[in-house]
Amino acid sequence: MSTEQDLLSQYGAETNPARKWYWVLLGGLISVGLGVIVIAWPSRTLLVLVVLAGVQLLAIGIFRMFFALGESGEGTWVLFLVGVLGIIAGIFVMRRPSRAIEIFVIVVGLFWILSGLVDAYQGIRDKDPDFAFVSVAGGVITAIGGVILLLWPDITLLVIALVIGLTLIASGLVQMVLSLRLRSAQTA
């Protein structure tokens, strides 16, 4: 089997029309475009993502609440309560996305500090020196990340947005190269 045929069969492009080269190219172009948008407007992009998360929370909350109403038996009240909490959280996030980002940063920062300290403590108590080193190092790095997140939340969010943007661009470029290889393999 030729290299082109290997590529086509590995990617499923022989039998799946959705995997034609032009669809892969389109996906790559969209990824690159979204990556450029994220890098160009990182704070606005984060706000859009938070609002979309709020919509998702609201929708899931509604579905869970209605599912609980349609069920009977033990534990349905928990499902109903989770649904109500999802609706409340979704409304809050959509009405105050900037505040939701601030709260998210604080929660993640505190969690990373606590989690990192616990990991480091467990590493110190561990008898296996290799595991102890990895656990302590990972814990310290995680705790430092939490401190950085709390001390410089705006910069940290900007870096996260930039990493997301660069990842989208890199992924899109890879898809575009793959689409050109698929195109040459499909026409061969």
C-alpha positions in Angstrom: 0.0 0.0 0.0 1.4 3.5 -0.9 2.0 6.2 1.6 -1.0 8.2 0.2 -3.3 5.2 0.6 -2.0 4.7 4.2 -2.8 8.3 5.0 -6.3 8.1 3.4 -7.2 4.9 5.3 -5.7 6.0 8.6 -7.6 9.2 8.5 -10.8 7.5 7.1 -10.9 9.8 4.1 -11.6 6.9 1.7 -15.0 6.2 3.1 -16.1 9.2 5.1 -17.0 12.2 2.9 -16.8 14.5 5.9 -13.1 13.8 5.9 -12.4 15.1 2.5 -9.4 17.4 2.3 -11.5 20.6 2.0 -13.4 19.9 5.2 -10.1 19.4 7.0 -8.8 22.6 5.5 -11.9 24.5 6.5 -11.5 23.2 10.1 -7.9 24.4 10.1 -8.8 27.8 8.8 -11.5 28.2 11.4 -9.1 27.2 14.2 -6.5 29.6 13.0 -9.1 32.4 12.7 -10.4 31.7 16.2 -6.9 31.7 17.5 -6.1 35.1 16.0 -9.4 36.4 17.5 -8.5 35.1 20.9 -5.0 36.7 20.7 -6.3 40.0 19.3 -9.1 40.3 22.0 -8.2 38.1 24.9 -10.4 39.8 27.5 -13.4 40.0 25.3 -12.9 36.3 24.3 -12.9 35.3 28.0 -16.1 37.2 28.6 -17.7 35.4 25.6 -16.6 32.1 27.0 -17.9 32.9 30.4 -21.3 33.9 29.0 -21.4 30.7 27.0 -20.6 28.8 30.2 -23.5 30.6 31.9 -25.8 29.6 29.1 -24.7 26.0 29.5 -25.2 26.1 33.3 -28.7 27.5 32.8 -29.6 24.9 30.2 -28.3 22.0 32.2 -30.0 23.3 35.3 -33.3 23.4 33.5 -32.9 19.9 32.1 -32.0 18.5 35.4 -34.8 20.2 37.2 -37.4 18.9 34.7 -35.8 15.5 34.7 -36.2 15.4 38.5 -39.8 16.5 38.2 -40.5 13.6 35.9 -38.8 11.0 38.1 -40.0 9.5 41.4 -38.0 7.9 44.1 -35.1 8.4 46.3 -32.6 11.1 45.4 -34.7 13.1 42.9 -34.7 16.1 45.3 -30.9 16.2 44.9 -31.2 16.3 41.2 -33.9 19.0 41.5 -31.6 21.0 43.8 -28.7 20.7 41.4 -30.9 21.9 38.6 -32.0 25.0 40.6 -28.4 25.7 41.5 -27.4 25.4 37.9 -30.1 27.9 36.9 -29.1 30.4 39.6 -25.4 30.0 38.7 -26.2 30.4 35.0 -28.2 33.5 35.5 -25.5 35.0 37.7 -22.7 34.2 35.2 -24.6 35.7 32.3 -25.6 38.8 34.2 -22.2 39.4 35.7 -19.5 37.7 33.6 -16.7 39.9 34.9 -17.5 39.1 38.5 -17.8 35.4 37.6 -14.3 35.5 36.2 -13.0 37.1 39.4 -14.7 34.5 41.5 -13.4 31.7 39.3 -9.8 33.0 39.6 -10.0 33.2 43.4 -11.5 29.7 43.7 -8.9 28.1 41.3 -6.0 30.0 43.0 -7.1 28.9 46.5 -7.6 25.4 45.3 -4.2 25.2 43.6 -2.5 26.5 46.8 -4.3 24.0 49.0 -3.8 21.1 46.6 -0.2 22.0 46.1 0.5 22.1 49.8 -1.3 18.8 50.4 0.8 17.2 47.6 4.0 18.6 48.9 3.1 17.4 52.4 2.3 13.9 51.1 5.6 13.9 49.3 7.6 14.8 52.4 5.9 11.9 54.3 6.5 9.4 51.5 9.2 6.8 51.9 10.0 6.4 48.2 12.5 9.2 47.3 11.5 9.3 43.6 7.8 9.6 44.3 8.6 12.1 47.1 10.6 14.4 44.9 7.9 14.4 42.1 5.1 14.9 44.6 6.9 17.8 46.5 8.0 19.4 43.2 4.6 19.1 41.7 3.0 20.4 44.9 5.3 23.4 45.1 4.7 24.3 41.4 1.0 24.0 41.9 1.0 26.1 45.0 3.2 28.8 43.3 0.8 28.8 40.4 -2.1 29.4 42.8 -0.2 32.3 44.4 0.6 33.8 41.0 -3.1 33.5 40.0 -4.2 35.3 43.1 -1.5 38.0 43.0 -1.8 38.8 39.2 -5.2 37.5 38.0 -5.4 39.8 35.0 -2.0 38.8 33.7 -2.7 35.1 34.4 -6.0 35.2 32.5 -4.2 37.0 29.6 -1.6 34.3 29.5 -4.3 31.6 29.5 -6.1 33.4 26.6 -2.8 33.6 24.7 -2.0 30.0 25.2 -5.5 29.0 24.0 -5.1 31.3 21.0 -1.6 29.9 20.1 -2.9 26.4 20.5 -5.8 27.1 18.2 -3.4 28.6 15.6 -1.0 25.7 15.9 -3.8 23.1 15.7 -5.3 24.9 12.7 -2.0 25.0 10.9 -1.5 21.2 11.4 -5.0 20.6 10.1 -4.2 22.7 7.0 -1.0 20.8 6.3 -2.9 17.5 6.8 -5.6 18.8 4.4 -3.0 19.4 1.7 -1.6 15.9 2.2 -5.1 14.5 2.0 -5.8 16.4 -1.2 -2.7 15.1 -2.9 -3.4 11.6 -1.7 -7.1 11.8 -2.8 -6.1 13.0 -6.3 -3.3 10.5 -6.7 
